[in-house]
Amino acid sequence: MLGGAAGDALGAPVEFKSLEDIRSIYGPEGVTGMEDIGGRGGCSGVALFTDDTQMTLFTAEGLLRADTRWNDRGLCNVPSVIHRSYLRWLLTQGTRVEDPEFDIEDGWLIGLAPLHEQRSPGLTCISALASGKVGTIEEPINNSKGCGGVMRVAPVGLFANQATAFELGCQAAAITHGHPSGYLSAGFQSSMIHLIIEGRSLDDAIDISLDALQQFPGHEEARDAVERAVTLGKDPSMPRDALTVESLGHGWVAEEALSIALFCALAYEDDFASGVCMAVNHGGDSDSTGAMTGNILGALNGVEAIPPSWIEGLELRREIETLAGDLLTGYRGGSDWWDKYPGY
C-alpha cells in the first residue's frame, strides 16, 4: 500500500499531460523520482497522493469494518460495508448520501484532513455513489469500465484468502463500475496481490489470476489486455519505454491500466523505482498506473525496495502502514472468518 501511494504521488503531477509535455518539463527521461516533482502542486518536501489512494484507504476501512461486523454478529455482506465506507469518501468530496442504518461520519479515517481534499476525483465514482444505489455484478449500476474501480482494490488482496480475493475484488469495483472489463480487471489485481503476498512468483500470480478471470462472462477484453502485457513484458527485445507503454493504451479504462501496470512490473520485477517511473511517464492516467504498479512491485519486493526519499515525505504514511498492518493481521489471524463466511 505504501508502494501504491508512492506511485500515485509520483504520477499525480503528470496526469493529463502528454508525453511531449512531460519531457519538456522534466527532461528526456521524464519523471525519474520524487525529487523531480517536489510534491504535488509544488509543495516542497511533501508527496501528495490523489483520489486513487484516498479510495484505497476507504476500501481498507470497509474490509476492516466488515471483519468487525462478522466477529460481532456472525454475518456480514462485505460489499455493502465497503459501499458505506465509499459513502464516507464521498462525504469528504462534498456530497452526502443519507443512510439511516449507519453513521456516515463515524471512524478515524474520515477525520484525516488530506482525505477531504478534492484531487481530481473520478466522475463515475462520484455519480455512482451519489445515486444512492449499490452496483453489483448481477445488477450493474452503469456500463463504465473506467479505472476508478481497479485502482482502489489492493487492500482486498491483503485481506481476503485465495478462494475469495478475485470475486471480492470484482464486487468492490462493481459498486461503481458496471462493465465486466471494469470489475474483472479489479478482480485480477486483487487476486494477483494476494498471491504475491502469499509467496507466489509474479508469473504464477498472473497465471492463476488469468485462470480465475476466464471463469467469468465478459472476460475477453481484460484477458486480451493481460496477455498483451505478458507478451511484451517477457520479450527482451521490446523497448522498455513510454512508446511501448502507450501501445497498451493510456490507462483511462480498467483493462488498459491493468495492462500497463503488468507490463511495467514484468519489465522491472526487481526494480521498484524503474518500474514505477516507467508506469507514470506516458500521456495517460499516470497516477493510476503508477499506483497499481507500485502496489504490485511493493508486494513483490517489500518496503525496503522503495527509495527512502519516495516515502519519507509521503502524506499519511503512518496511517497507511497502520491500515496495511491491520489488514494483513486480520487475514493471517482470521482464516476461520473466511472458512465460515457464506459468501457475498
N, C-alpha and C positions, 0 to 999 in steps of 0.2 A: 504493500500500500504506500510505503514511502517512495518506492520507485515510480509508482504511478503518479503520485503528487508531484514528484520532481520532473517527470516527463511532461506533465500538464503545464507546470510553471515555465518550463523551457520553451514549450511551443506556443504559449499564450501570446507573446508579443508579435508573433509572425502569422498567427491565424488570420485568414482573409487576405494575406499578401501573396502576390505572385512570386514564383521562384526568382524572376528577374529583380523584383523589388527587394527580396531578402538578400540577394547577393550584392545589390547596390548599397544596402545599408550596412551589412556585416562583413562584406568581402567575398571573394570567390568560393570560400568554403562554407559560407553561410554562418549560422549559429554554431559555435563549437563548444559552448559551455555557459554556465550560469553567469560567469563574469562578463560575458558579452552583452547580456540583456540588462544587468543591473537591477533586476526585479521588474515586474510588470509595471508599466506606466512610469518608468524611470525612477522608481522608489529604491534608491541605492541600498544594497545590503539585505533586502527582503525579497524572497522568491514567492510571488503570489500565484496561487492556483486559480482555476476557473470554476464554472458551474460543474464541470466533469467531476472534480474532486469533492465539491460540495455534495453532489448527489450520491457519490460513492460513500461518503461518510453517513449519509442518511440511510443508504442501503444497509450498512453495517449496523446502524442503530435498530433498524427494523428486524434484522435477524436476531439481535440480542434480546429485543423485546419479545419476539416470538418464543425464544428459548425460555425466558422468564414465565411467559404465559403458560407454556406447556408444563413446566415444572410446578407451577402453582395450581393449574386446573386440569392437567392431563388431556387437554385438547387445544388445538390451535389451527387456524388457517393462515399459513405463513405469508402468502402473497397479500392477504388482507392487512396484516400487521405492517408489512413493508409499505403498502399503499398509504397507510396512515402516517408513516414516517415521511413519505414523499409529500404529504399534505403539509407537514411541518416545514419542509424545504420550501414549498410553495408560499407559505406564510412569510418566510424570510425574503421572498421576492416581491412581496407587496400584495398578495392575493390570499384571502381567507375563504376556505370552504368549511362551513359549519358541519359538525357531526356530533349529535347529542350523545353518542356512545363513548366518546373519549375526549380527553383534554388536549386540544391541539397545541397548547403552549407548554406541555409537560416535558420535563427532562433537561439535562445539562447541555446537550448538543445545540438546541435551539437558542441557548443563551450566549453562544460564541459569536462575537461581533463580526468576524470575517465571513461568516456564513450568511449574514444579512446583506452583504453587498451584491449588487447585480453585475455579474460578469459574463455578459452575453449569454443568458440562459436560452436553452433551446425552445423555440416556439411550440413545437409539438408537445414537449413535456409540459409546458405551461398550459396550453389549451386542453390537453387530455386530462390533466389533474383538475383544472378549474371546472371541467364539465360536471364534476361530482360523480362520475361513473368510474368503474374499475374495469379496465380492459383485461381480457383473458384470451388464451389461445382459442378456446371454443367460441367465445363471443368477442371478436376484435373490436377495439374502440375506434379504429381508423385503418387506413391502408398504408401507414407510414413505415418506412424501413430506414429512417434516419439513424445516425449513430448514437443518438441520445439514450438508447436502451443498452447497447453493448458496452459503452464506455464506463458504466457505473457498476458492473456486476462482479468485479474481482472479489469482493467480500464473500460472495456465495461460495467461491472456490475454497476459501479459508475455513468455512463453517460447515458446509454440507458434506455428506460422505459420497463415495463414488457412485452409488446407486441413485442418488438424488441430485447431484450437482448440476447435471446437464438440464434436467427438466425444471429445476427451481430457478436456474439462470434464465431459462425461457420465460417462466412465469413472471419473474421480476421485470423483465423487459416488456412483456406483453401488457403490463399495466398501462403503458403509454404508447407502445408501438405495435400495431396490429398485423403488419406484413410478415409472412414467415421468415424472410431474409433478415428482418429486424430483430425478431426474438430468437431465431435459431442461431444466429451469429453470437448472440449473448450466451446461449446455452453452451456453445462451443468454447467460448472464452472462459466461462465458469468451470467447465469440465477440465479444460487444459490446466488452469491454475491449480485446481485441486490435485490433479495427478502429479504435477511437478512438486507440489508441497509434500506429497506422499513419497517422493523419491524417484519418480519415473523420469526418464530422459525426455528431452523436448520431442524427439522423434516419436517415442512411444505415446506421449501425451497427445500428439497430433493424430496419430493413427487410431487410438482408442476413441478420441473425441469425434473423429470423422466417421467411425462406425456408428456411434450414437446418433450423430447428425442425420445419417441416411435412413434412420428408422422413422423419421417424421415426414409427413406430407409437405410438399413445397420446398424441399431441401436443395433442389438442384442448383439454384443460383449461389447459395452460400457454399455448397460443395465445390462448385467450379472455381469460386474465388479462393478457397483454401488450396485447391490443387494447383492453381496458377502460382500462388505464393511459394508452395513447396518446390515446384519445378524450378522456379527462378532462384530460390534460396539455396538449392542444392547444386546448382550449375556453377562451377568455379570460373567459367568463362564469362559469366554475366556480371557486368559492371555493378559495383556497389555504390550507386549514385542516385541523384534525385530523378534522373530521367527514367531509370528502372523503376523507382518507387512510383512515379506518376503513370507508368504503363499499367499499374494495378488499379489506378483510379486516384481520387483525391480525398477519399475518406469521409465525405459528407454522408454517405449511406453506410449502413452497418457492415455489409459484406466487404466493401472496399476498405473500410477502416480495419477490419479483421485481417484482410489480405495483406495490407501494408505492415501491420504490426507483426504478423507471422514472418513475412519476408525479412524485416529488419532484425527480428530475433534470431532467425536462422542464419542470416549473414554474419551476425556478430554475437554468437551464442555465449561466448565467454568475455565479452567486452561491453559492459553496460553503457558506458559513455558513447562509444561509437555507434552502437545500435540505436540509442535514443536520439542522438544527433541526426542520424540519417532519417529517423522517423518524423522529425519536425521540419526538416529542410525540403519542403515541397510546397507547391501552390495550392494547398487544400486545408483540411481541418487538422492543422498541425498540433493543436493541444490534445485532441482526442487520440490521434495516432501516437503521439508522444506518451500519453498516459497509458495506453494499452500496451505499448512496447515496454514501458517502464514496469508495468505490472508483471509481464512475462519474465523479463530479464531480472527483475528484483526477486521473483520467486525462485528462479534458477540459481542465482548467484549470491543472494543474501545482501544484507545492508552494507556489508564491508566492500562490496563491489561498486557501490555508488560513490562517486567522488565526494569527499567530505564537504567541499565548497558548495556542492549542489544541495545539501540538506542542512548545513549549519544555519542558514538563514531562512529555511523553509517555514512558512507560517503554519501554526498549529501542529508543529512536528510532534510534540509530546502527546497531544490529543490523538493524532493519527496512530502513534505507536501504542497508545493505550487501547484503542479500539481494535487494532490488529491483534494485539495480545489476547484480548478478551475473546475475540472470535476463535482464535486458534485453541485457546484453553477450553472454550466451550465444546469444540469438536473433539479434542483429544480426551476430554473427560466426559463426553456426553454421547458415546456410541449407543447407549441404551435409549437415548432420545430418538435417534433415527431408526433403531430396530423396532420400536413400538409405534412410531409415527405412522398413521394410516394413510397418509398421502396429502396432496394439496391440489 
